């Protein structure tokens, strides 16, 4: 196992809100924590998680105070936020989005960060997984992680 990984918002949200495969996501987090694995995320994660939580409030699944509590907890967690001051990550994301014919560059930023850090990207995003499955070896699907 590598000493660092990149995770996307689809996985991170499972750590704080019960969803399908939340148990797997929490076990994976516990495994990384026990092994002192550094968990990298692009700063974009903060915006994506905020949006995911907000959409849950709109559907009445959680209230605003709970959404704020969850967000604060995630932002003070062990995540290593990556703020790129260079255009290179964005350019790499453009190339990866084009290569995999992704509908936007958001997911491609996670791909670019993992590629630049030379580590695995873990995702629970079925659409992203379907787009890249079998084309790169460094993207891992949460569904394949044993419970």
Secondary structure, DSSP 8 states (H G I E B T S, - for coil): --SEEEE-HHHHHHHHS--TTHHHHHHHHHHHHHTT-EEEEETHHHHHHHHHHHHHHHTTSS-HHHHHHHHHHHHTSSEEEE---SSHHHHHHHHHHHHTT-SSSHHHHHHHHHHHHTSEEEE--HHHHHHHTTT-SSEEEGGGS--
